[in-house]
Amino acid sequence: MSKPRLPLLAAAAMLVVGSAVSAPPPQDPKQAPGQPGFWIGPDPAPPGTVPWQVLQSTKTVQKADKKFGPSFPKEVKDLDKKQVKLYGFMMPLDQAKKQKRFLLAAFPPHCSFCLPGGAESLVEVIADQPIDFTFEPIVVAGRMAILDDDVVYYRLTGASSVKP
């Protein structure tokens, strides 16, 4: 019996973790924690930023070709190629004080070996100018791309750090 390949295990872990920590936004603002549809995440995003609840409304589904991928609701598709602001936590992809390419996460990373959410809770950020690494939440602005055939579901290009 052969050993499973690491990328396959990582993809499976992303699906399991993502489905456990995210849920669609509540339908009723009075809805209590623990009820279906209650969203768990960081404090609400600053005004003018895209709420993570919108991005997390994307579901991972099995496609006709038996591969798994995103099913984007209309509200998410409408963000494609638009200038947006996102609030989240930086996950560096290299060991530098300044990051030009990194992941922005809905949740603060708690382990350097673990993803804090699934693909719907992460955005690949490609900045024009490197951004100082921080453990604090940041706001980045850039052009959103909705990706149907990539490991990540969202990419922000031409990004820069902005004040909340």
C-alpha positions as CSV (number, residue, x, y, z in Angstrom):
1,M,0.0,0.0,0.0
2,S,1.5,3.3,-1.0
3,K,1.6,6.3,1.3
4,P,-0.8,9.3,0.5
5,R,1.0,12.2,-1.1
6,L,1.3,15.3,1.1
7,P,-0.5,17.8,-1.2
8,L,-3.6,15.5,-1.1
9,L,-3.5,15.4,2.7
10,A,-3.1,19.2,2.9
11,A,-6.0,19.7,0.6
12,A,-8.2,17.4,2.6
13,A,-7.2,19.2,5.8
14,M,-8.1,22.5,4.3
15,L,-11.6,21.2,3.4
16,V,-12.2,19.8,6.9
17,V,-10.8,22.8,8.7
18,G,-12.6,25.3,6.5
19,S,-16.0,23.6,6.9
20,A,-15.5,23.4,10.7
21,V,-14.7,27.1,11.3
22,S,-16.9,28.9,8.8
23,A,-20.6,29.1,8.1
24,P,-22.8,31.3,6.1
25,P,-23.7,34.7,7.6
26,P,-26.7,34.7,10.0
27,Q,-30.1,35.2,8.4
28,D,-31.4,36.7,11.7
29,P,-29.3,39.3,13.5
30,K,-30.7,38.0,16.8
31,Q,-29.5,34.5,16.1
32,A,-27.6,33.0,19.0
33,P,-24.1,31.4,18.9
34,G,-24.2,27.7,18.2
35,Q,-27.3,27.8,16.1
36,P,-26.9,26.9,12.4
37,G,-25.8,29.9,10.3
38,F,-24.0,31.7,13.1
39,W,-20.7,33.0,11.9
40,I,-17.6,32.7,14.2
41,G,-14.7,34.9,13.5
42,P,-12.7,38.1,14.4
43,D,-14.4,41.3,15.4
44,P,-16.4,42.8,12.6
45,A,-14.4,44.4,9.8
46,P,-14.0,48.1,9.7
47,P,-16.5,50.1,7.5
48,G,-15.6,50.0,3.8
49,T,-14.1,46.5,3.9
50,V,-15.6,43.4,2.5
51,P,-16.9,41.3,5.4
52,W,-15.4,37.8,5.7
53,Q,-18.9,36.5,5.9
54,V,-19.4,37.3,2.2
55,L,-16.2,35.5,1.1
56,Q,-17.0,32.6,3.4
57,S,-20.4,32.1,1.8
58,T,-18.5,30.3,-1.0
59,K,-18.9,26.5,-0.7
60,T,-16.5,23.8,-1.8
61,V,-18.3,21.3,-3.9
62,Q,-17.5,18.3,-6.1
63,K,-17.5,19.3,-9.8
64,A,-18.6,17.2,-12.8
65,D,-14.9,16.1,-13.4
66,K,-14.9,14.6,-9.8
67,K,-12.5,17.4,-8.6
68,F,-13.4,19.7,-5.8
69,G,-13.7,23.4,-6.2
70,P,-15.6,26.5,-5.3
71,S,-19.2,27.4,-5.9
72,F,-19.4,31.2,-5.7
73,P,-22.6,32.9,-4.8
74,K,-23.6,36.0,-6.9
75,E,-22.5,38.4,-4.1
76,V,-18.9,37.0,-4.3
77,K,-18.9,36.8,-8.2
78,D,-19.8,40.5,-8.2
79,L,-16.4,41.3,-6.5
80,D,-14.4,40.0,-9.4
81,K,-12.1,42.6,-10.9
82,K,-13.3,45.3,-8.4
83,Q,-11.2,47.4,-6.2
84,V,-11.8,46.3,-2.6
85,K,-10.5,46.6,1.0
86,L,-10.0,43.5,3.2
87,Y,-9.4,43.3,6.9
88,G,-7.5,40.3,8.2
89,F,-4.3,38.6,9.6
90,M,-1.1,38.4,7.6
91,M,0.4,34.9,7.0
92,P,3.9,35.4,5.6
93,L,5.1,33.1,2.8
94,D,8.8,33.8,3.4
95,Q,11.0,34.8,6.3
96,A,11.3,38.5,5.7
97,K,10.4,41.7,7.7
98,K,8.5,42.9,4.6
99,Q,6.1,40.8,2.6
100,K,5.3,41.4,-1.1
101,R,3.3,38.1,-1.4
102,F,1.4,36.6,1.6
103,L,-1.9,35.2,2.6
104,L,-4.5,37.3,4.4
105,A,-6.6,35.2,6.8
106,A,-10.0,35.8,8.4
107,F,-8.7,34.3,11.6
108,P,-5.4,34.9,13.5
109,P,-2.9,32.1,12.9
110,H,-2.4,30.0,16.0
111,C,0.2,27.6,14.7
112,S,2.9,28.2,12.1
113,F,2.1,24.7,10.6
114,C,-1.7,25.1,10.4
115,L,-4.1,27.0,8.2
116,P,-6.6,29.1,10.3
117,G,-9.4,28.3,7.9
118,G,-10.3,26.8,4.6
119,A,-9.8,28.3,1.1
120,E,-12.9,30.6,1.6
121,S,-11.1,32.1,4.6
122,L,-7.9,33.0,2.8
123,V,-6.9,35.6,0.2
124,E,-3.5,35.5,-1.6
125,V,-2.2,39.1,-1.6
126,I,0.3,40.4,-4.1
127,A,1.5,43.9,-3.1
128,D,3.0,46.6,-5.3
129,Q,5.3,47.6,-2.4
130,P,6.4,45.2,0.4
131,I,4.3,45.5,3.5
132,D,5.7,45.2,7.0
133,F,4.9,41.9,8.7
134,T,2.7,42.2,11.8
135,F,0.8,39.9,14.1
136,E,-1.9,42.6,14.4
137,P,-4.9,42.7,11.9
138,I,-4.3,44.9,8.8
139,V,-6.4,46.4,6.0
140,V,-5.2,46.0,2.5
141,A,-6.7,47.4,-0.7
142,G,-6.3,46.1,-4.2
143,R,-8.0,44.5,-7.2
144,M,-9.9,41.3,-6.3
145,A,-9.8,38.2,-8.5
146,I,-12.2,35.3,-8.0
147,L,-10.4,32.1,-9.0
148,D,-12.3,29.0,-10.1
149,D,-9.3,26.8,-10.9
150,D,-6.6,27.5,-8.3
151,V,-5.6,26.3,-4.9
152,V,-6.8,29.6,-3.4
153,Y,-10.3,31.0,-4.2
154,Y,-9.3,34.7,-4.0
155,R,-6.4,36.9,-5.0
156,L,-5.8,40.6,-4.4
157,T,-3.3,42.2,-6.8
158,G,-1.8,45.7,-6.9
159,A,-2.3,45.6,-3.1
160,S,-1.2,48.1,-0.5
161,S,-1.6,48.6,3.2
162,V,-4.2,51.2,4.1
163,K,-5.5,52.8,7.3
164,P,-8.7,51.2,8.6
